[in-house]
Amino acid sequence: MGGLREVAAPFVVPAPSGVALRDRLKRLSAEDERVLRLVGDHLGSLASSDLKARCTAGLGHASDRWAERKRVLTAESSSRWAGSLTKATHDQWALARRAQLAHVRGLEAGARAVAHRLSLPVGEKGSGRAPGGYRSRREWHAKSRRLRVLEDRLRSARADWEAGVVRVVRGGKRLLNSRHHLDAAGLTEQGWRERWRAARRFLAADGESGKRYGNETIRISPDGEVSIKLPAPLAHLANAPHGRYVLSARVVYAHRGEQWRDRVTANRAVAYRIHEDTVRGRWYLTALWSLPAVTVLPLTAARTRGLIGVDMNADHLAAWRLDAHGNPVGAPRTFGYDLSGTASHRDAQLRHALIRLVHWAEDNGLAIAVEDLDFTAETTREKYGRKKRFRRLVSGMPTSRLRARLVGMAAERGIPLIAVDPAYTSRWGAQHWQKPLTSKNRTPTRHHAAAVAIGRRALGHPIRRRKAPPRHHRSDDGGHRTVQAGPGAPGREEPRPRVPGPRTRSVRAGRGAKAGDQRAQHRSGHAAEHETWQQDLLPLSFQERYRDPHHDNEPPGNGPGRGSSARFGGRPQPRGGHG
């Protein structure tokens, strides 16, 4: 066990900190779309200039610089629009800063792995925990040059990190690079420009508690009416008092609509974002608000009634229900999904699989145990060698999206979600559980066995099954009697369920007076299982042969003695002469 890494303790996943609802803005007029594009383009240009100012400030940015940026933007929009712009800019800069740090760590890991493999002799085999040397001198030479490239990139990235220099593209780097490969992206120049402009627009406003309907900039009434506070240069487009523009479309949130309506009625803060989908030709409005901190359910309470262990794979979820003692209950289940096709198709497949899993847990009142997977730093070639298919498989697993959706769905229905360390679950599950759980009518896969291992780790039990005692040391002297219950489990010492079918000719199994008395079943000095026992009368010749001659003159019926009356159930027997 010295070579195994330490396994982290399981924990209950906290609920999401916010809610996001999206609805389509239907039946927008041409004037509504024109106003939305004008406002979005104007605010988008302000956001670009503010992002440039924030990146220029770097690590020397302070509150006075923030206030100066907001004063500049207020003159071109309004104070509330300026506050939303500066906050969004700061969040985008912070996100780029975190991504830069992750990039530095990735380069460090890659350079360290290449250097380790270069230090090994050519052709040396690796182990399960570390890769071996390169296969040939040619590959060794190519990797030595690769190491120099990684070290140069690492020095540049570290210099940018220390100086606070980040590089951000409003609209997305991927969309920007597709401008040079329009044929491969399936776009025309005009189509690309429409997407680029839509991605760089800014139509987002933060909420404010105490104000009417929780937001003064983008205001939505409980009946779904949408009005926007226009920036100062576009105030002439207003169709309502106080420089506001009211859209002809109405918003109806089908999902969590009651919660949203309660918030806006109570004038609680709700943030909104409007964006255009140029591919479908639709406009969407997203509502967001934060949730109060909720006390996390204790781990002991979450696993009181057992749970459902779930093993996530590239094309399905393997699940098995376990009781509180770690025993698999019922049959395993598989929730499949197809991750090919468009992003919306993949998202729908994940939601369909997860909702079936959540409904199963909700119907039985059980928690869900999953692995705390994170493959962001484990997809390099130096980690998995030439296993290109396996690298693609690991990279294609939607761990972050599935985890985020499962956390939200489980929290909405009050289902505890337990995360466990994924170390050795697949290997030990297949080793200890796949064969014992296989029967004539059930053939579980190694993924189902891994689900059992995940569930047992979440329950606090070891994954390894308890070894059975010797065959003739079991209580039934030959049957399979592997006990999984702990010493403190209630009902552990109760008698086993009765085996159906008769055991004797007189009384059926489990019907005797002492059928449930564990003390009297397998110990000497106690009566048999049944309350009374009588033997049929023997033939007269057999009784005469075993009669006691000392009691021939004793009248019958004087009580039990050493004669035949006492020996055969206390009944008086017929007397005969000696002939």
ZIGIWO-V96745 format. One record per run of one state. SS is the DSSP state (hx for helix, st for strand, lp for the rest). FROM is the first residue (numbers start at 1). TO is the last residue. If there is no record, write none. Layout:
SS;FROM;TO, SS;FROM;TO
This chain:
lp;1;10, st;11;12, lp;13;17, st;18;24, lp;25;29, hx;30;60, lp;61;62, hx;63;76, lp;77;78, hx;79;119, lp;120;136, hx;137;163, lp;164;172, hx;173;180, lp;181;181, hx;182;185, lp;186;188, hx;189;200, lp;201;203, st;204;205, lp;206;211, hx;212;214, lp;215;217, st;218;220, lp;221;224, st;225;229, lp;230;231, hx;232;237, lp;238;239, st;240;240, lp;241;243, st;244;250, lp;251;256, hx;257;265, lp;266;270, st;271;277, lp;278;281, st;282;290, lp;291;298, hx;299;302, lp;303;306, st;307;312, lp;313;315, st;316;322, lp;323;327, st;328;336, lp;337;342, hx;343;364, lp;365;366, st;367;371, lp;372;380, hx;381;384, lp;385;387, hx;388;396, lp;397;398, hx;399;412, lp;413;416, st;417;420, lp;421;424, hx;425;432, lp;433;445, hx;446;459, lp;460;470, hx;471;473, lp;474;517, hx;518;521, lp;522;539, hx;540;545, lp;546;548, hx;549;551, lp;552;563, hx;564;567, lp;568;579
